[in-house]
Amino acid sequence: MPQRRVPIARPIFGEEELEALRRVLESGVVAHGPEVEEFEREFAEYVGVEHAVAVANGTAALDLVLKAYRLGPGDEVITTPFTFIATANAVLFQGARPVFADVDPRTYNLDPERVAELVTPRTRAIIAVHLFGQPADMRALREIAEDHRLILIEDAAQAHGAEFMGRRVGGLGDAAIFSFYATKNMTTGEGGMVTTNDRAVAERVRLLRDHGQAGKYLHVELGYNLRMTSLQAAIGRVQLRKLDSFNEARRRNARRLTEALSGVKGITPPYEDPRAKHVYHQYVVRVEDEFPLSRDDLRSFLQSRGVETAVHYPMPIFAQPLYRRLGYPQDSCPNAVEASRRVLSLPVHPALSGEDLDYIVECIREAAASGRGGA
Ligand SMILES: Cc1ncc(COP(=O)(O)O)c(C=O)c1O
């Protein structure tokens, strides 16, 4: 089998993005401008919400949305420990406390029963992450939020276009955030968006992203410069038009991998919640004890064959040095700990060819055979 090089992620840009960039450059308006407002309108329409506010990145979107809700010291926010660090750090930045609920061992998303157990009089919000492109159980989380009058925020950084019970993520809670980082299902290089049906929240995020400016040089709040540029927005508008076809390609690639890997003992393909439309930001298998190589040895083997993989995430957030120093317990979320030891992300992005996908599977089969001492 000839060696190939298969990257874990690759953005796809074409003539349309180049054309959009040229148009913006020629207009002379390269910072915030009408292009950003168009992108916001189109993104809000796509998600099915009234307001979308574009910002510099997904981390800024999280920070500003929590600020818009005035979270602060003394408040607790229940979230998942099995996500990118930004989700929990945004809570710390407010002076509030992230409280970690364990995840469902199949979807790796928040387990609503664990969330319900952790609600206290100090709890103000829940942040649900739609991890790897699969929506969290928003019905159950919504019920908990309503019962306890909590703010429900979706971190949809990895789930543009994903659906839960027939509705797109981004409009399933009180507010949501998206990231347009380079590896995401659609990208603007760096970029982010807040979506909400709450006008007051949208307006406050708009203020805070722009030095608290209510009018020209009229500053009514302590704000930042976390605006999106017109260049980013121009790329984003084109990528948004391509998003559904990108997602379909991801789902097709995932189906092909799952069909081929189902027969490989010790490799568990990703589980799909039947209520969800998974958009496969990542295709994450579990490497079980029955597989002849450990997760990390399989990873090295694939690397030696030119197949790039990743571990999302090698430890739960509470095990990170920063959180250990804050005194977080290490034994409260066994499913997250177990997942962090077993998960391996394989390439699934839309730039993969059929040959790439077959090659990934062949390499895994080879690893399975070599580990058993076979050919
Ligand atoms: C779940 C999650 N939340 C938040 C972020 C932060 O987004 P950004 O990298 O655009 O700041 C990311 C991005 O990687 C993410 O995966």
The ligand as an SDF file (V2000), in Angstrom:
LIG
                    3D

 16 16  0  0  0  0  0  0  0  0999 V2000
  -16.0400   23.7750   22.5180 C   0  0  0  0  0  0  0  0  0  0  0  0
  -15.2790   25.0280   22.2150 C   0  0  0  0  0  0  0  0  0  0  0  0
  -15.5890   26.1610   22.8670 N   0  0  0  0  0  0  0  0  0  0  0  0
  -14.9560   27.3190   22.6210 C   0  0  0  0  0  0  0  0  0  0  0  0
  -13.9520   27.3960   21.6800 C   0  0  0  0  0  0  0  0  0  0  0  0
  -13.2230   28.6920   21.4960 C   0  0  0  0  0  0  0  0  0  0  0  0
  -13.2770   29.1770   20.1940 O   0  0  0  0  0  0  0  0  0  0  0  0
  -12.0580   30.0250   19.5760 P   0  0  0  0  0  0  0  0  0  0  0  0
  -10.9300   29.0950   19.3220 O   0  0  0  0  0  0  0  0  0  0  0  0
  -12.6470   30.5880   18.3130 O   0  0  0  0  0  0  0  0  0  0  0  0
  -11.7130   31.0820   20.5390 O   0  0  0  0  0  0  0  0  0  0  0  0
  -13.6170   26.2630   20.9600 C   0  0  0  0  0  0  0  0  0  0  0  0
  -12.5870   26.3530   19.9300 C   0  0  0  0  0  0  0  0  0  0  0  0
  -11.7100   25.6550   19.6950 O   0  0  0  0  0  0  0  0  0  0  0  0
  -14.2750   25.0330   21.2370 C   0  0  0  0  0  0  0  0  0  0  0  0
  -13.9550   23.9170   20.5970 O   0  0  0  0  0  0  0  0  0  0  0  0
  1  2  1  0
  2  3  1  0
  2 15  2  0
  3  4  2  0
  4  5  1  0
  5  6  1  0
  5 12  2  0
  6  7  1  0
  7  8  1  0
  8  9  2  0
  8 10  1  0
  8 11  1  0
 12 13  1  0
 12 15  1  0
 13 14  2  0
 15 16  1  0
M  END
$$$$
